[in-house]
Amino acid sequence: MTERYYLTTPIYYVNARPHLGHAYSTIVCDAIARRKRALRVETWFLTGTDEHGQKIERSAKKAGSTPEEFAAKISAEFSESWKRLGLAPDDFIRTTEERHHRGVQKLFKELKDRGYIYKGHYTGQYCVSDEAYVEGEPGAICPDCGRLTETVKEENYFFKLSAFEKPLLDLYERRPDFIAPESTRREVLSFVRGGLKDLSVSRTSFTWGIPVPGDEKHVIYVWLDALANYITALGYGSDDAASLEKFKNFWPANVHLIGKEISRFHCVYWPAFLMAAGIALPGQVRANGWLLFDHTKMSKSRGNVVRAESVAEVLGVDALRYFLLREIPFGQDGSFTFDALVQRYNGDLANGYGNLVSRVVNMMHKFFAGVVPEAGKPTEAEETLRAKATAVIPEFNRCFDNFDFSGALKVLWSLVADVDGYLTATAPWKKPEGRSDAEQAALQARVLATAAEAIRIITALVYPVLPASADIVWRQLGQGEIAGAAKDNFLSGIIWGGLKPGTKFGEPAPLFPRAEKDAVTRMEQLEAENNKSAVEAVGGPIEMDEVKTAPAEVQKKVAEAAPAAEVKSAAPVPTAPAVPASATATASAPAATTPAAVPAGQPAAEEKTFITIDDFSKVELRVAQIIVAERIPKADKLLRLEVDLGDEKRQILAGIAQYYEPEKLIGRKIIIVANLAPRTMRGLVSHGMLLAASLEGGVPVLAGFHEEVPLGARLK
């Protein structure tokens, strides 16, 4: 039986041009797909664009074009961007395509025929920006994006989501790995346990969408439309035999990779739709964190987007791929800065892997005319390196297959360091006094053949992450084109000893030239030029004119919500209304949850003035558990901590290294101040501050609990 693997990115909404956040998800999928193909697994990698909805209709009108023209233009930018980045999806679906249109209508009809869709009326709040229903009174603020919602009164079709509360909970219990990471799983569980309401799945107040079959004044709700892309791209709804065979071969998907902000749509609505339609469920929904720039989630409305092309033009596509997969633990939020990118590039690629390859290839040409010699009998040093390389292979595989790309690359780069250390220790370029020419040649043959074999293993393993660079190295090692090797299943059988004596090396070629001091400036200039010239399609944050024309009570809510709209919010994805619904709940502004830290243990100056209860209520104190604690190189006072708040994980830098041993902190529950502004220290961003008592002499004692307290609990 042929092993198959189907993976998908989220399909990207065409309200803005592609940026680094979009590229991150797509690059991760591309790396997984390349690895699966190199393991001779029949792989299908899908991405695409989501092009319907009221927001797109309005944006097109604002841009002076039709929705069709508007969507086509932005979708083409995504497609072209992926080509420029060398990404290789097997399919790129647009929700305006006929194959998708046909499949969505079939799914809607199937749900209706099975009794899971009925007609009703909805009165309540709707966020056009997020294309999501929001519970609240007129003038409510969207808890996700911070914009004003609109009051909607219309006839709708509704999906019986409430009928799937128990089936969904049973699914999560039966298949605990259906949702990952654990923080996303807990959030979804909490949402479903809180009770599900029936979901409106049609609109009548606009026309840009797929008509409801048999009732064309309704268009199908954009999320039912969009989620169906995962099956319509495989041929669901088609009468074509080849398309139906593809659906049979690849569905259910092995994994949907998504952004965490859309986890409920994928983990609640999507499996409920599939259950109701009698379609098999995907293997897993796995959420990645947000890519933060200037400490907030990248988004067009915040004006803090970075294009992948700016990085690729200065440092190359592989540098970007490596940084994103190495720097950011998948599933967690990760900070992107040009400075951090250049540091990682120079440290790991230019001075690390690139320099190692250059040294060995050049010495092979210098001492053996580019032909791999017989290594001869290994010494203890060669046996040790061989053992390390052999151990790295399964450990790299385990990490990569568990979506721990950062861990996999960390393991692999430990081998890069070992090979570099081995070369330094053996110094084949030196000939000590008293060593004969024959002895020197034997040492050089043994060392260079051993080092080159280690590089071959490193290059094979890193190929899915650095495909272009790995191809250059593969050719220099005399192995031919790496894409051909990948088709021949070269990863599944990789073992020590594949580089045979007599192999002719290719000519040395530049790999990762060291980035000069102006690299950051050049990337910043490219971004500045892009932002100046770009004409993006839709509006950003709430405009002041909108606020001025709103009722007084709405203006007050907007003013209160505005600061929160500037940072990423961990507020839940808006839920659907009940039927019949009349929104009455008051929406509050989302809390800022990307705050950051100053070192703990620094005594504050005594303040004799009193504060009010309102002042105190501004401080958000939460319970967290330390899950990672480690020292920061060349920082005697700082520890880098990772803490779990139950619904999210954060990095915090704390000035307690002189008083606490890192390994003894792991597992300890502490109190953190969670709503401080971010702060960067030693090139790392801190997202909170530990609460500690300052004893005489400035010695800190961490605050904690004797009783069992749940993670994330707020202190009052």
Helices and strands as residue ranges (DSSP letters): E 4-8, E 12-13, H 20-38, E 42-50, H 54-63, H 67-84, E 91-94, H 98-113, E 117-127, E 132-134, E 150-159, G 161-164, H 165-174, E 179-180, H 182-193, E 199-200, E 202-203, E 211-212, E 215-220, H 222-227, H 229-232, H 241-250, E 255-259, G 260-262, H 263-264, I 265-269, H 270-277, E 285-288, E 291-293, E 296-297, G 300-302, H 308-315, H 317-327, E 334-335, H 338-344, I 345-354, H 355-368, H 380-401, H 405-426, H 437-462, H 467-476, H 482-487, H 519-533, H 544-548, H 552-565, E 581-582, H 613-617, E 621-632, E 635-644, E 649-654, H 662-665, E 669-673, E 679-681, E 684-686, E 689-690, E 692-694, E 700-702, E 714-715
